[in-house]
Amino acid sequence: MKSQRRKGKRPGKQVVVAAVSGGPDSMYLLQELIRRKKQEIVIGHVNHGVRGRASERDQQLVDKLSETLHLKKGIHKETPACLHSGFEEGARRIRHEFLKRLSREHGGKVVAMGHTADDQ
């Protein structure tokens, strides 16, 4: 029996971009996605550069993690223009735009982000 391909559908697993900051919530999310083995995973990381060396360490951790796990990755570095009142909103916009773009580049339609109950 021949397999039928739907027009526009890529064969194989669905692509999911996992937003990984290096913190416990996103590391757990990545662990769960890997454990389930139902999709191709691309790691997405945004370094806003506002925590100095800690921001650089998080980026290095994500970079090494993607190499160790043999996963594709995208890393973006951008600091929001407003570092005071509008920082959180600016950082969120930068993250979402980058993760959506990364997903499109890899043929995906899903971005997974992990948040704990006390995230604002």
Wavefront OBJ file of the C-alpha trace (Angstrom):
o trace
v 0.000 0.000 0.000
v 1.364 3.407 -0.963
v 1.568 6.104 1.661
v -0.155 9.312 0.718
v 1.414 12.698 1.382
v -0.824 15.636 2.033
v 0.048 18.710 0.096
v 2.190 21.023 2.225
v 2.832 18.447 4.948
v 6.404 17.426 5.696
v 6.984 13.734 6.225
v 8.304 12.711 9.623
v 7.841 14.171 13.069
v 6.311 17.543 13.836
v 8.859 20.277 14.599
v 8.582 21.933 18.003
v 10.721 24.881 19.070
v 11.441 24.582 22.786
v 12.177 27.937 24.429
v 15.081 27.169 26.767
v 16.386 29.882 29.080
v 18.577 27.603 31.171
v 16.263 27.900 34.179
v 14.527 24.944 35.856
v 11.137 25.445 34.173
v 12.473 25.412 30.616
v 14.955 22.614 31.361
v 12.081 20.476 32.631
v 10.040 21.300 29.539
v 12.904 20.217 27.291
v 13.373 17.009 29.299
v 9.689 16.141 28.883
v 9.696 16.852 25.139
v 12.734 14.604 24.704
v 11.196 11.858 26.868
v 8.017 11.778 24.780
v 9.900 11.407 21.470
v 6.880 12.560 19.474
v 8.457 15.498 17.699
v 11.628 16.925 16.271
v 12.947 19.468 18.785
v 14.732 22.714 17.992
v 16.065 24.667 20.981
v 15.460 28.419 20.968
v 17.299 30.730 23.370
v 17.195 34.512 23.739
v 19.958 36.296 25.619
v 18.814 39.785 26.635
v 22.267 40.448 28.097
v 21.010 42.294 31.160
v 22.440 39.934 33.787
v 26.028 40.245 32.604
v 28.070 37.069 33.028
v 25.004 35.131 34.196
v 23.310 35.816 30.839
v 26.424 34.616 29.015
v 26.603 31.455 31.174
v 22.962 30.635 30.385
v 23.664 31.023 26.665
v 26.758 28.806 26.930
v 24.749 26.188 28.848
v 22.073 26.108 26.143
v 24.724 25.960 23.413
v 26.495 23.011 25.074
v 23.180 21.307 25.827
v 22.149 21.385 22.162
v 25.516 19.891 21.156
v 25.322 17.159 23.805
v 21.755 16.222 22.856
v 22.415 16.583 19.103
v 19.541 19.038 18.724
v 19.299 21.951 16.338
v 19.296 25.358 17.984
v 18.790 29.035 17.413
v 20.304 31.647 19.711
v 19.370 35.315 19.539
v 20.961 38.152 21.489
v 19.052 41.412 21.834
v 18.459 43.811 24.696
v 15.083 45.581 24.785
v 15.394 49.287 24.033
v 13.679 50.320 27.285
v 15.476 48.883 30.300
v 13.041 50.340 32.827
v 9.249 50.475 32.712
v 8.738 48.615 29.435
v 11.519 46.055 29.775
v 9.374 42.963 30.433
v 7.016 43.719 27.560
v 9.910 44.467 25.211
v 11.739 41.294 26.236
v 8.581 39.229 25.735
v 8.036 40.712 22.258
v 11.650 39.972 21.263
v 11.389 36.372 22.535
v 8.070 35.661 20.833
v 9.128 37.153 17.496
v 12.405 35.225 17.488
v 10.816 31.913 18.502
v 8.099 32.234 15.827
v 10.718 33.046 13.185
v 12.875 30.092 14.299
v 9.861 27.793 14.102
v 9.036 28.941 10.559
v 12.679 28.498 9.487
v 12.553 24.858 10.592
v 9.108 24.114 9.177
v 7.402 24.062 12.553
v 4.138 25.468 13.814
v 4.557 24.954 17.552
v 6.580 26.850 20.151
v 6.700 25.337 23.646
v 7.463 27.583 26.615
v 7.707 26.450 30.230
v 6.572 28.675 33.072
v 6.175 28.085 36.781
v 3.062 29.204 38.670
v 4.841 32.247 40.132
v 6.074 33.617 36.762
v 4.743 37.101 36.096
l 1 2 3 4 5 6 7 8 9 10 11 12 13 14 15 16 17 18 19 20 21 22 23 24 25 26 27 28 29 30 31 32 33 34 35 36 37 38 39 40 41 42 43 44 45 46 47 48 49 50 51 52 53 54 55 56 57 58 59 60 61 62 63 64 65 66 67 68 69 70 71 72 73 74 75 76 77 78 79 80 81 82 83 84 85 86 87 88 89 90 91 92 93 94 95 96 97 98 99 100 101 102 103 104 105 106 107 108 109 110 111 112 113 114 115 116 117 118 119 120
